[in-house]
Amino acid sequence: MRFRTHVVFSIGLTALIESALGISNIILLLGSSLVLSYLINFLIDALGHEEKNGFTHRSPRTHTMSRSFTLGLIISLLVALFLYYMTPIGAYNALIIVLMGPLTGWSHMLLDALTEGGIYIRRNGRWVRFALAHFKYNNTVLNWLFTIIGILLLIKSLVT
C-alpha cells in the first residue's frame, strides 16, 4: 500500500481504540495517533525497503509480524515517556499510547499482506513471502478504500 494509506488507516484505527480505552482529550488522541502513525509507518518502510536492480523491495528487516511489533513498541514507548514527563497525561494514558505502537506496526503488516509483495514469515528456518491477496501496492481502489476506512474510524473516534 501507499504510505499515505498506511498513515491514514492507522491514525483512524489507533484513535478509535484510544477513544474506546478512555482517552477523552481530543488533542492527546489526535496528536498521539498522528505522531505514532507517521513515525512507525515511516520507519517500517525506511528501514525495511531495499533497492535491487533499480526496484524497491520489502525486506524481512521490518516487514515481519514480530519486528513490526517490536519497532512499534519501541517508538510508542519513547513517545509515551516523552508525553508522560513533558505533559500531564497520566500513567494510564501513557500505557494506552504504548499499546498503540505494536497495533500500528501490525496494521502496516495487514495492509502489506494484501499486496503482491506481502510480508515475511519464517518457514523451515528461512524468510518467505506471505500474501493474503496479490493486489498491486498502488491499486487505486484498494488504497482509497483503506484511506476512507481510516477516515471513518477517525470520525467515529471523535464522535464517541
Secondary structure, DSSP 8 states (H G I E B T S, - for coil): --HHHHHHHHHHHHHHHHHHHT---HHHHHHHHHHHHHHHHHHHHHHHEEEETTEEEE-TTT-SHHHHHHHHHHHHHHHHHHHHHHS--HHHHHHHHHHHHHHHHHHHHHHHHTBTT-EEEEETTEEEEE-S--B-TT-HHHHHHHHHHHHHHHHHHHH-
